[in-house]
Amino acid sequence: MTTATIDAVSAKNTALLEGPGKASAPESSEIVKVAREYGVSPLKQLREMIALNLSPARLEFPEYFSNRLFDPDMTMAQKREYVGKASNWRLNQTLSPHGLVRSNRVVKNKLLYSSLLNSLGLRSTRTQALVANFPRGGAIPTFSNAADLKAFLLNDARYPLFGKPNGGSLSAGSACIVGVDGVAGTAKLADGRQVSLDALCTEMAGDHRGGFLLQDALVQHPDMAAIIGKAIGSLRIVTVTEGDIAYPLYSVWKIPSPTAMSDNFWQDGSMIGAIDLETGKVTRARTGSGLKGRDIETHPVSGKHLLGFQIPHFREALALACRAHDVFPEFGVLGFDMAITADGPAVVECNDNPFHMLYQIANQRGVRNADFNPVFARVAARAKWEFTEYRKSVKRRYKTIF
């Protein structure tokens, strides 16, 4: 029995998934390999990295490599269409300014947000229990220590069960629990490991900002499971609104590594598929990034085709994302992680700072491209106008009071 290390970079043994480490600067061996295989000299690589870092793209040196911007077939204009972590946030801020958006905390609170959607008839995940120091889950069972949590897992929990921090991201701190054995004192995780039940409860009862959620684990649509396995491969659907109703901008399919419990692309072996919004079919599939990035046609385990696969219930998934966005129309952009089950789509999470790098990896194209830039301009203009009107109304109220 062991809690095997998930993140090879870390020496910490943990049952819960550890988050990604900080990206490191490109190694000299990578720079040399690019020079040899792509004919791009180290000096040219450095010049381009500096130019892109100083441009509105604000790309860090590691992002130059992870996005394969060393490719000589790309023009500098195409490379400037990419965003990195910093410019991704700035882009989203122009579409959903903090001064205009007032409901960030609700959207980021997974317990509140999923409960709200379900109450409005918009299918989302359902919470079985909350692990927190304070009873903030209403009538939802709440446990403040590992002993009470263990009793719940042994006696009352419904399996499979997915656990995650209420305020986390990137699947850090998550685990999918298939079942528990009270006699052996173990819990079986979806990646096949048997871990100590006591150790797992101690981890889940640790210091998690906003508490730790235990939710029903959704069961993937059989057509998708036949290709990629049981671990949920959610759709990332990014929606925008110009003031009336939301509409989809793009969608990608996050395909889990065969040994993973979740679908975040930073995990080794994960894959991603570009999806045609009109047809719901996979038009391109990728695995890895940087020098290790490559196109793939089939899944490495099942051998079944990813390219051309028709995502089940795709139109319904797009409609659900748009209706969920319309609940909070002040956001110019939102990103939804959508699970597809036999009964249709369900919202897993909502992101108010969607990670556009997923689109870039899947499509090998910058998100600030000629197709999307006019959309971003219209959404940003609407947000600027609404923020200006909001400030005017505040000034009028201030003058009335004083």
Contacts in CASP RR format, 6 or more apart in sequence:
PFRMAT RR
TARGET T0000
AUTHOR 0000-0000-0000
METHOD contacts of the structure
MODEL  1
MTTATIDAVSAKNTALLEGPGKASAPESSEIVKVAREYGVSPLKQLREMI
ALNLSPARLEFPEYFSNRLFDPDMTMAQKREYVGKASNWRLNQTLSPHGL
VRSNRVVKNKLLYSSLLNSLGLRSTRTQALVANFPRGGAIPTFSNAADLK
AFLLNDARYPLFGKPNGGSLSAGSACIVGVDGVAGTAKLADGRQVSLDAL
CTEMAGDHRGGFLLQDALVQHPDMAAIIGKAIGSLRIVTVTEGDIAYPLY
SVWKIPSPTAMSDNFWQDGSMIGAIDLETGKVTRARTGSGLKGRDIETHP
VSGKHLLGFQIPHFREALALACRAHDVFPEFGVLGFDMAITADGPAVVEC
NDNPFHMLYQIANQRGVRNADFNPVFARVAARAKWEFTEYRKSVKRRYKT
IF
1 186 0 8 1.000
1 194 0 8 1.000
1 195 0 8 1.000
1 196 0 8 1.000
2 13 0 8 1.000
2 193 0 8 1.000
2 195 0 8 1.000
3 13 0 8 1.000
3 14 0 8 1.000
3 15 0 8 1.000
3 193 0 8 1.000
3 195 0 8 1.000
3 196 0 8 1.000
3 199 0 8 1.000
3 200 0 8 1.000
4 13 0 8 1.000
4 193 0 8 1.000
5 11 0 8 1.000
5 12 0 8 1.000
5 13 0 8 1.000
5 14 0 8 1.000
6 14 0 8 1.000
6 17 0 8 1.000
6 18 0 8 1.000
7 18 0 8 1.000
7 19 0 8 1.000
7 20 0 8 1.000
7 21 0 8 1.000
8 268 0 8 1.000
9 21 0 8 1.000
10 18 0 8 1.000
12 18 0 8 1.000
14 203 0 8 1.000
15 175 0 8 1.000
15 187 0 8 1.000
15 189 0 8 1.000
15 193 0 8 1.000
15 195 0 8 1.000
15 196 0 8 1.000
15 199 0 8 1.000
15 200 0 8 1.000
15 203 0 8 1.000
16 173 0 8 1.000
16 174 0 8 1.000
16 175 0 8 1.000
16 200 0 8 1.000
16 203 0 8 1.000
16 204 0 8 1.000
17 171 0 8 1.000
17 172 0 8 1.000
17 173 0 8 1.000
17 174 0 8 1.000
17 175 0 8 1.000
17 261 0 8 1.000
17 262 0 8 1.000
18 172 0 8 1.000
18 173 0 8 1.000
19 170 0 8 1.000
19 171 0 8 1.000
19 172 0 8 1.000
19 173 0 8 1.000
19 266 0 8 1.000
20 170 0 8 1.000
20 172 0 8 1.000
20 264 0 8 1.000
20 266 0 8 1.000
23 60 0 8 1.000
23 62 0 8 1.000
23 63 0 8 1.000
23 66 0 8 1.000
24 62 0 8 1.000
25 61 0 8 1.000
25 62 0 8 1.000
26 61 0 8 1.000
26 62 0 8 1.000
26 64 0 8 1.000
26 65 0 8 1.000
30 65 0 8 1.000
30 291 0 8 1.000
31 42 0 8 1.000
31 45 0 8 1.000
32 42 0 8 1.000
33 291 0 8 1.000
34 40 0 8 1.000
34 45 0 8 1.000
34 65 0 8 1.000
34 70 0 8 1.000
34 291 0 8 1.000
35 41 0 8 1.000
35 42 0 8 1.000
35 45 0 8 1.000
38 70 0 8 1.000
38 71 0 8 1.000
38 72 0 8 1.000
39 72 0 8 1.000
40 70 0 8 1.000
40 72 0 8 1.000
45 64 0 8 1.000
45 70 0 8 1.000
48 64 0 8 1.000
48 69 0 8 1.000
48 70 0 8 1.000
48 76 0 8 1.000
48 79 0 8 1.000
49 59 0 8 1.000
49 61 0 8 1.000
49 64 0 8 1.000
51 76 0 8 1.000
52 59 0 8 1.000
52 64 0 8 1.000
52 69 0 8 1.000
52 79 0 8 1.000
52 80 0 8 1.000
52 82 0 8 1.000
53 59 0 8 1.000
53 60 0 8 1.000
53 61 0 8 1.000
55 80 0 8 1.000
56 80 0 8 1.000
56 87 0 8 1.000
57 79 0 8 1.000
57 80 0 8 1.000
57 81 0 8 1.000
57 82 0 8 1.000
57 83 0 8 1.000
57 84 0 8 1.000
57 87 0 8 1.000
57 368 0 8 1.000
58 83 0 8 1.000
58 84 0 8 1.000
58 86 0 8 1.000
58 87 0 8 1.000
58 90 0 8 1.000
59 67 0 8 1.000
59 69 0 8 1.000
59 82 0 8 1.000
59 83 0 8 1.000
59 84 0 8 1.000
59 87 0 8 1.000
60 84 0 8 1.000
60 85 0 8 1.000
60 86 0 8 1.000
63 82 0 8 1.000
63 84 0 8 1.000
63 85 0 8 1.000
64 70 0 8 1.000
65 290 0 8 1.000
65 291 0 8 1.000
66 289 0 8 1.000
66 290 0 8 1.000
67 82 0 8 1.000
67 84 0 8 1.000
67 289 0 8 1.000
67 290 0 8 1.000
67 357 0 8 1.000
67 360 0 8 1.000
67 361 0 8 1.000
68 289 0 8 1.000
68 290 0 8 1.000
68 291 0 8 1.000
68 293 0 8 1.000
68 364 0 8 1.000
69 79 0 8 1.000
69 82 0 8 1.000
78 365 0 8 1.000
78 366 0 8 1.000
80 368 0 8 1.000
81 365 0 8 1.000
81 366 0 8 1.000
81 367 0 8 1.000
81 368 0 8 1.000
81 369 0 8 1.000
82 360 0 8 1.000
82 366 0 8 1.000
82 367 0 8 1.000
82 368 0 8 1.000
83 91 0 8 1.000
83 356 0 8 1.000
83 357 0 8 1.000
83 360 0 8 1.000
83 366 0 8 1.000
83 367 0 8 1.000
83 368 0 8 1.000
84 357 0 8 1.000
85 357 0 8 1.000
88 353 0 8 1.000
88 355 0 8 1.000
88 356 0 8 1.000
88 357 0 8 1.000
89 353 0 8 1.000
91 356 0 8 1.000
91 367 0 8 1.000
91 368 0 8 1.000
91 376 0 8 1.000
92 333 0 8 1.000
92 352 0 8 1.000
92 353 0 8 1.000
92 354 0 8 1.000
94 376 0 8 1.000
94 380 0 8 1.000
94 383 0 8 1.000
95 240 0 8 1.000
95 331 0 8 1.000
95 332 0 8 1.000
95 333 0 8 1.000
95 376 0 8 1.000
95 379 0 8 1.000
95 380 0 8 1.000
95 383 0 8 1.000
96 330 0 8 1.000
96 331 0 8 1.000
96 332 0 8 1.000
96 333 0 8 1.000
96 334 0 8 1.000
96 352 0 8 1.000
96 383 0 8 1.000
97 383 0 8 1.000
97 384 0 8 1.000
97 387 0 8 1.000
98 104 0 8 1.000
99 387 0 8 1.000
99 390 0 8 1.000
100 330 0 8 1.000
100 383 0 8 1.000
100 386 0 8 1.000
100 387 0 8 1.000
100 390 0 8 1.000
101 330 0 8 1.000
101 331 0 8 1.000
101 352 0 8 1.000
102 330 0 8 1.000
103 328 0 8 1.000
103 330 0 8 1.000
103 331 0 8 1.000
104 352 0 8 1.000
106 112 0 8 1.000
106 113 0 8 1.000
106 116 0 8 1.000
106 328 0 8 1.000
107 113 0 8 1.000
107 328 0 8 1.000
107 331 0 8 1.000
107 334 0 8 1.000
107 350 0 8 1.000
107 352 0 8 1.000
108 167 0 8 1.000
108 352 0 8 1.000
109 166 0 8 1.000
109 167 0 8 1.000
109 210 0 8 1.000
110 125 0 8 1.000
110 164 0 8 1.000
110 166 0 8 1.000
110 167 0 8 1.000
110 168 0 8 1.000
110 213 0 8 1.000
110 349 0 8 1.000
111 127 0 8 1.000
111 130 0 8 1.000
111 136 0 8 1.000
111 137 0 8 1.000
111 140 0 8 1.000
111 166 0 8 1.000
111 213 0 8 1.000
113 124 0 8 1.000
113 349 0 8 1.000
113 350 0 8 1.000
114 124 0 8 1.000
114 125 0 8 1.000
114 126 0 8 1.000
114 127 0 8 1.000
114 215 0 8 1.000
114 347 0 8 1.000
115 127 0 8 1.000
116 327 0 8 1.000
117 123 0 8 1.000
117 124 0 8 1.000
117 324 0 8 1.000
117 327 0 8 1.000
117 347 0 8 1.000
118 124 0 8 1.000
118 126 0 8 1.000
120 327 0 8 1.000
122 320 0 8 1.000
122 323 0 8 1.000
122 324 0 8 1.000
122 327 0 8 1.000
122 347 0 8 1.000
123 320 0 8 1.000
123 344 0 8 1.000
123 345 0 8 1.000
123 346 0 8 1.000
123 347 0 8 1.000
124 346 0 8 1.000
124 347 0 8 1.000
124 348 0 8 1.000
125 162 0 8 1.000
125 215 0 8 1.000
125 216 0 8 1.000
125 218 0 8 1.000
125 346 0 8 1.000
125 347 0 8 1.000
125 348 0 8 1.000
126 215 0 8 1.000
126 216 0 8 1.000
127 140 0 8 1.000
127 213 0 8 1.000
127 214 0 8 1.000
127 215 0 8 1.000
128 140 0 8 1.000
128 141 0 8 1.000
128 157 0 8 1.000
128 158 0 8 1.000
128 161 0 8 1.000
128 214 0 8 1.000
128 215 0 8 1.000
128 216 0 8 1.000
129 140 0 8 1.000
129 141 0 8 1.000
129 142 0 8 1.000
129 143 0 8 1.000
129 149 0 8 1.000
129 152 0 8 1.000
129 157 0 8 1.000
129 213 0 8 1.000
129 214 0 8 1.000
130 136 0 8 1.000
130 137 0 8 1.000
130 140 0 8 1.000
130 141 0 8 1.000
130 142 0 8 1.000
130 143 0 8 1.000
130 166 0 8 1.000
130 211 0 8 1.000
130 212 0 8 1.000
130 213 0 8 1.000
130 214 0 8 1.000
131 142 0 8 1.000
131 143 0 8 1.000
131 144 0 8 1.000
131 149 0 8 1.000
131 204 0 8 1.000
131 205 0 8 1.000
131 206 0 8 1.000
131 208 0 8 1.000
131 211 0 8 1.000
131 212 0 8 1.000
131 213 0 8 1.000
131 214 0 8 1.000
132 142 0 8 1.000
132 143 0 8 1.000
132 144 0 8 1.000
132 166 0 8 1.000
132 210 0 8 1.000
132 211 0 8 1.000
132 212 0 8 1.000
133 144 0 8 1.000
133 211 0 8 1.000
134 142 0 8 1.000
134 144 0 8 1.000
135 142 0 8 1.000
136 142 0 8 1.000
136 210 0 8 1.000
141 152 0 8 1.000
141 156 0 8 1.000
143 149 0 8 1.000
143 152 0 8 1.000
143 205 0 8 1.000
144 205 0 8 1.000
145 205 0 8 1.000
146 198 0 8 1.000
146 201 0 8 1.000
146 202 0 8 1.000
146 204 0 8 1.000
146 205 0 8 1.000
147 201 0 8 1.000
149 201 0 8 1.000
149 204 0 8 1.000
149 205 0 8 1.000
150 197 0 8 1.000
150 198 0 8 1.000
150 201 0 8 1.000
152 214 0 8 1.000
153 161 0 8 1.000
153 177 0 8 1.000
153 180 0 8 1.000
153 187 0 8 1.000
153 197 0 8 1.000
153 201 0 8 1.000
154 180 0 8 1.000
154 182 0 8 1.000
154 197 0 8 1.000
157 177 0 8 1.000
157 180 0 8 1.000
157 214 0 8 1.000
158 216 0 8 1.000
159 177 0 8 1.000
159 178 0 8 1.000
159 179 0 8 1.000
159 180 0 8 1.000
159 217 0 8 1.000
160 176 0 8 1.000
160 177 0 8 1.000
160 178 0 8 1.000
160 179 0 8 1.000
160 190 0 8 1.000
160 217 0 8 1.000
160 219 0 8 1.000
161 176 0 8 1.000
161 177 0 8 1.000
161 179 0 8 1.000
161 214 0 8 1.000
161 215 0 8 1.000
161 216 0 8 1.000
161 217 0 8 1.000
162 174 0 8 1.000
162 175 0 8 1.000
162 176 0 8 1.000
162 177 0 8 1.000
162 214 0 8 1.000
162 215 0 8 1.000
162 216 0 8 1.000
162 217 0 8 1.000
162 218 0 8 1.000
163 174 0 8 1.000
163 175 0 8 1.000
163 176 0 8 1.000
163 177 0 8 1.000
163 204 0 8 1.000
163 212 0 8 1.000
163 213 0 8 1.000
163 214 0 8 1.000
163 215 0 8 1.000
164 171 0 8 1.000
164 173 0 8 1.000
164 174 0 8 1.000
164 175 0 8 1.000
164 212 0 8 1.000
164 213 0 8 1.000
164 215 0 8 1.000
165 172 0 8 1.000
165 173 0 8 1.000
165 174 0 8 1.000
165 208 0 8 1.000
165 209 0 8 1.000
165 210 0 8 1.000
165 211 0 8 1.000
165 212 0 8 1.000
165 213 0 8 1.000
166 208 0 8 1.000
166 209 0 8 1.000
166 210 0 8 1.000
166 211 0 8 1.000
166 212 0 8 1.000
166 213 0 8 1.000
167 208 0 8 1.000
167 209 0 8 1.000
167 210 0 8 1.000
167 211 0 8 1.000
168 208 0 8 1.000
168 209 0 8 1.000
169 351 0 8 1.000
170 264 0 8 1.000
170 266 0 8 1.000
171 262 0 8 1.000
171 263 0 8 1.000
171 264 0 8 1.000
171 267 0 8 1.000
173 208 0 8 1.000
174 261 0 8 1.000
174 262 0 8 1.000
175 189 0 8 1.000
175 190 0 8 1.000
175 200 0 8 1.000
175 204 0 8 1.000
175 261 0 8 1.000
176 189 0 8 1.000
176 190 0 8 1.000
176 191 0 8 1.000
176 217 0 8 1.000
176 231 0 8 1.000
176 261 0 8 1.000
176 262 0 8 1.000
177 187 0 8 1.000
177 188 0 8 1.000
177 189 0 8 1.000
177 190 0 8 1.000
177 200 0 8 1.000
177 217 0 8 1.000
178 188 0 8 1.000
178 189 0 8 1.000
178 190 0 8 1.000
178 192 0 8 1.000
179 187 0 8 1.000
179 188 0 8 1.000
180 186 0 8 1.000
180 187 0 8 1.000
180 188 0 8 1.000
180 197 0 8 1.000
181 187 0 8 1.000
181 188 0 8 1.000
181 197 0 8 1.000
182 197 0 8 1.000
184 194 0 8 1.000
185 196 0 8 1.000
185 197 0 8 1.000
185 198 0 8 1.000
186 194 0 8 1.000
186 195 0 8 1.000
186 196 0 8 1.000
186 197 0 8 1.000
187 194 0 8 1.000
187 195 0 8 1.000
187 196 0 8 1.000
187 197 0 8 1.000
187 200 0 8 1.000
188 194 0 8 1.000
189 195 0 8 1.000
189 261 0 8 1.000
190 217 0 8 1.000
190 230 0 8 1.000
190 231 0 8 1.000
190 261 0 8 1.000
191 259 0 8 1.000
191 260 0 8 1.000
191 261 0 8 1.000
204 212 0 8 1.000
204 214 0 8 1.000
205 212 0 8 1.000
206 212 0 8 1.000
217 232 0 8 1.000
218 232 0 8 1.000
218 339 0 8 1.000
218 341 0 8 1.000
218 346 0 8 1.000
218 348 0 8 1.000
219 230 0 8 1.000
219 341 0 8 1.000
219 342 0 8 1.000
220 228 0 8 1.000
220 229 0 8 1.000
220 230 0 8 1.000
220 231 0 8 1.000
220 232 0 8 1.000
220 233 0 8 1.000
220 339 0 8 1.000
220 340 0 8 1.000
220 341 0 8 1.000
221 312 0 8 1.000
221 313 0 8 1.000
221 340 0 8 1.000
221 341 0 8 1.000
221 342 0 8 1.000
221 344 0 8 1.000
222 342 0 8 1.000
223 312 0 8 1.000
224 233 0 8 1.000
224 311 0 8 1.000
224 312 0 8 1.000
224 340 0 8 1.000
226 302 0 8 1.000
226 304 0 8 1.000
227 299 0 8 1.000
227 302 0 8 1.000
227 304 0 8 1.000
227 305 0 8 1.000
227 306 0 8 1.000
227 309 0 8 1.000
228 255 0 8 1.000
228 256 0 8 1.000
228 299 0 8 1.000
228 302 0 8 1.000
229 256 0 8 1.000
229 258 0 8 1.000
229 301 0 8 1.000
229 302 0 8 1.000
231 256 0 8 1.000
231 260 0 8 1.000
231 261 0 8 1.000
231 262 0 8 1.000
231 263 0 8 1.000
232 256 0 8 1.000
232 262 0 8 1.000
232 263 0 8 1.000
232 339 0 8 1.000
232 348 0 8 1.000
233 253 0 8 1.000
233 254 0 8 1.000
233 255 0 8 1.000
233 256 0 8 1.000
233 263 0 8 1.000
233 339 0 8 1.000
234 254 0 8 1.000
234 263 0 8 1.000
234 337 0 8 1.000
234 338 0 8 1.000
234 339 0 8 1.000
234 340 0 8 1.000
234 348 0 8 1.000
235 251 0 8 1.000
235 252 0 8 1.000
235 253 0 8 1.000
235 254 0 8 1.000
235 275 0 8 1.000
235 311 0 8 1.000
235 314 0 8 1.000
235 317 0 8 1.000
235 336 0 8 1.000
235 337 0 8 1.000
235 338 0 8 1.000
235 340 0 8 1.000
235 345 0 8 1.000
236 251 0 8 1.000
236 252 0 8 1.000
236 253 0 8 1.000
236 254 0 8 1.000
236 335 0 8 1.000
236 336 0 8 1.000
236 337 0 8 1.000
236 338 0 8 1.000
236 354 0 8 1.000
236 355 0 8 1.000
236 358 0 8 1.000
237 248 0 8 1.000
237 250 0 8 1.000
237 251 0 8 1.000
237 317 0 8 1.000
237 318 0 8 1.000
237 321 0 8 1.000
237 335 0 8 1.000
237 336 0 8 1.000
237 338 0 8 1.000
238 248 0 8 1.000
238 249 0 8 1.000
238 250 0 8 1.000
238 251 0 8 1.000
238 333 0 8 1.000
238 334 0 8 1.000
238 335 0 8 1.000
238 336 0 8 1.000
238 354 0 8 1.000
238 356 0 8 1.000
238 359 0 8 1.000
239 246 0 8 1.000
239 247 0 8 1.000
239 248 0 8 1.000
239 249 0 8 1.000
239 321 0 8 1.000
239 322 0 8 1.000
239 325 0 8 1.000
239 333 0 8 1.000
239 334 0 8 1.000
239 335 0 8 1.000
239 336 0 8 1.000
240 246 0 8 1.000
240 247 0 8 1.000
240 249 0 8 1.000
240 332 0 8 1.000
240 333 0 8 1.000
240 375 0 8 1.000
240 379 0 8 1.000
241 247 0 8 1.000
241 325 0 8 1.000
241 326 0 8 1.000
241 329 0 8 1.000
241 331 0 8 1.000
241 332 0 8 1.000
241 379 0 8 1.000
241 382 0 8 1.000
242 378 0 8 1.000
242 379 0 8 1.000
242 382 0 8 1.000
243 329 0 8 1.000
243 382 0 8 1.000
245 322 0 8 1.000
245 326 0 8 1.000
246 321 0 8 1.000
246 322 0 8 1.000
246 325 0 8 1.000
246 326 0 8 1.000
246 329 0 8 1.000
246 334 0 8 1.000
247 322 0 8 1.000
248 277 0 8 1.000
248 318 0 8 1.000
248 321 0 8 1.000
248 322 0 8 1.000
249 333 0 8 1.000
249 372 0 8 1.000
249 375 0 8 1.000
250 275 0 8 1.000
250 277 0 8 1.000
250 359 0 8 1.000
250 372 0 8 1.000
251 275 0 8 1.000
251 277 0 8 1.000
251 280 0 8 1.000
251 317 0 8 1.000
251 318 0 8 1.000
252 272 0 8 1.000
252 273 0 8 1.000
252 274 0 8 1.000
252 275 0 8 1.000
252 358 0 8 1.000
252 359 0 8 1.000
252 362 0 8 1.000
252 363 0 8 1.000
253 272 0 8 1.000
253 273 0 8 1.000
253 275 0 8 1.000
253 282 0 8 1.000
253 311 0 8 1.000
253 362 0 8 1.000
254 263 0 8 1.000
254 264 0 8 1.000
254 265 0 8 1.000
254 270 0 8 1.000
254 272 0 8 1.000
254 337 0 8 1.000
254 358 0 8 1.000
255 263 0 8 1.000
255 270 0 8 1.000
255 271 0 8 1.000
255 272 0 8 1.000
255 273 0 8 1.000
255 285 0 8 1.000
255 299 0 8 1.000
255 306 0 8 1.000
256 262 0 8 1.000
256 263 0 8 1.000
256 267 0 8 1.000
256 270 0 8 1.000
257 267 0 8 1.000
257 268 0 8 1.000
257 269 0 8 1.000
257 270 0 8 1.000
257 271 0 8 1.000
258 269 0 8 1.000
258 300 0 8 1.000
258 301 0 8 1.000
259 269 0 8 1.000
260 267 0 8 1.000
260 269 0 8 1.000
260 270 0 8 1.000
263 270 0 8 1.000
264 270 0 8 1.000
265 272 0 8 1.000
265 289 0 8 1.000
265 358 0 8 1.000
265 361 0 8 1.000
269 287 0 8 1.000
269 288 0 8 1.000
269 300 0 8 1.000
270 287 0 8 1.000
270 288 0 8 1.000
271 285 0 8 1.000
271 286 0 8 1.000
271 287 0 8 1.000
271 288 0 8 1.000
271 296 0 8 1.000
271 299 0 8 1.000
271 306 0 8 1.000
272 285 0 8 1.000
272 286 0 8 1.000
272 287 0 8 1.000
272 358 0 8 1.000
272 361 0 8 1.000
272 362 0 8 1.000
273 282 0 8 1.000
273 283 0 8 1.000
273 284 0 8 1.000
273 285 0 8 1.000
273 286 0 8 1.000
273 306 0 8 1.000
273 362 0 8 1.000
274 282 0 8 1.000
274 283 0 8 1.000
274 284 0 8 1.000
274 285 0 8 1.000
274 359 0 8 1.000
274 362 0 8 1.000
274 363 0 8 1.000
275 281 0 8 1.000
275 282 0 8 1.000
275 283 0 8 1.000
275 311 0 8 1.000
275 314 0 8 1.000
276 283 0 8 1.000
277 318 0 8 1.000
279 310 0 8 1.000
280 310 0 8 1.000
280 311 0 8 1.000
280 314 0 8 1.000
281 308 0 8 1.000
281 309 0 8 1.000
281 310 0 8 1.000
281 311 0 8 1.000
282 306 0 8 1.000
282 307 0 8 1.000
282 308 0 8 1.000
282 309 0 8 1.000
282 311 0 8 1.000
283 307 0 8 1.000
283 308 0 8 1.000
284 295 0 8 1.000
284 307 0 8 1.000
284 362 0 8 1.000
284 363 0 8 1.000
284 364 0 8 1.000
285 295 0 8 1.000
285 296 0 8 1.000
285 297 0 8 1.000
285 306 0 8 1.000
285 307 0 8 1.000
285 362 0 8 1.000
286 293 0 8 1.000
286 294 0 8 1.000
286 295 0 8 1.000
286 296 0 8 1.000
286 361 0 8 1.000
286 362 0 8 1.000
286 364 0 8 1.000
287 293 0 8 1.000
287 294 0 8 1.000
287 296 0 8 1.000
287 300 0 8 1.000
288 294 0 8 1.000
289 361 0 8 1.000
296 306 0 8 1.000
297 305 0 8 1.000
297 306 0 8 1.000
297 307 0 8 1.000
298 304 0 8 1.000
298 305 0 8 1.000
298 306 0 8 1.000
299 306 0 8 1.000
311 317 0 8 1.000
311 340 0 8 1.000
312 340 0 8 1.000
312 344 0 8 1.000
313 340 0 8 1.000
313 344 0 8 1.000
313 345 0 8 1.000
316 344 0 8 1.000
316 345 0 8 1.000
317 338 0 8 1.000
317 340 0 8 1.000
317 344 0 8 1.000
317 345 0 8 1.000
320 336 0 8 1.000
320 338 0 8 1.000
320 345 0 8 1.000
320 346 0 8 1.000
320 347 0 8 1.000
321 334 0 8 1.000
321 335 0 8 1.000
321 336 0 8 1.000
321 338 0 8 1.000
321 347 0 8 1.000
324 334 0 8 1.000
324 336 0 8 1.000
324 347 0 8 1.000
324 350 0 8 1.000
325 331 0 8 1.000
325 334 0 8 1.000
325 336 0 8 1.000
328 334 0 8 1.000
330 386 0 8 1.000
331 352 0 8 1.000
332 379 0 8 1.000
332 382 0 8 1.000
332 383 0 8 1.000
333 354 0 8 1.000
333 379 0 8 1.000
334 350 0 8 1.000
334 351 0 8 1.000
334 352 0 8 1.000
334 354 0 8 1.000
335 350 0 8 1.000
335 351 0 8 1.000
335 352 0 8 1.000
335 354 0 8 1.000
336 347 0 8 1.000
336 349 0 8 1.000
336 350 0 8 1.000
336 351 0 8 1.000
337 347 0 8 1.000
337 348 0 8 1.000
337 349 0 8 1.000
337 350 0 8 1.000
337 351 0 8 1.000
338 345 0 8 1.000
338 346 0 8 1.000
338 347 0 8 1.000
338 348 0 8 1.000
339 345 0 8 1.000
339 346 0 8 1.000
339 348 0 8 1.000
356 367 0 8 1.000
359 365 0 8 1.000
359 366 0 8 1.000
359 367 0 8 1.000
360 366 0 8 1.000
360 367 0 8 1.000
368 376 0 8 1.000
END
